[in-house]
Amino acid sequence: MKPKILPFLYILLGFLFAAVIQMLTYCNRDDDFLRNSISADELRVKIDEKAMNQAIDQYRTAFTNADRKSLSSFTIDDSYQYSGVGLAAYTDEELAEIGSAMRKAKLNIATANFAEFTYSIGKADFTFTMGLDDDGIWKLLRY
């Protein structure tokens, strides 16, 4: 009968050992330190909404006019090279439709150097993201 009880005893001892190690290594002071180490003011970032809105107005105009040269200059470091999608995938009418839909775009999330907006075409929702380039200009990452 001993061989049947021995595995259960090892499992019970393993759980007890893990519980003791967890209790010995838990430190309540560390949690308080982490919770209080970052103030709410430090979490707030300053977003240059004026520059962001000016960039969006330029995008809207370029999309509405299907100005492919301007649109390619607005993208960040050939971001579409990596996904294999480019302006050639869109017709002029589709670009104009994207531009008119961008007029009603809503901000989803923004940080000091990244922003994501949602816009609708028909019943479908799409997003475009922009990032702050090294030269301090907002450029398109994805649309």
C-alpha angles and dihedrals in degrees: 000000000000095000091060095053097043097075091050090050091053091050091049092048090049092054092047091048091050091048092051092048091049093050092047094050099043113103119187093193092063091058092050091048093052093045093051100035096084117055122211090246091059091054093055114090127198111242119197096222093171093060090043093052092046090053091049090051089053091049092049092051093047092047094046091050091041088232099172094180093057092043093053090051090051094057118092116247096327092301091176092060089076096050095041092236123116143159090283088072090067130069120222090254091054091050090050090049091051089049094052091046090051089066088075097040116142124212113245102176137349136185130173091279107018136054134177125198133186125216133173132228110186107318095332124096121216134181136215124195130202132193135197108252124219090261092057097255123127110239135178119263098175137354 
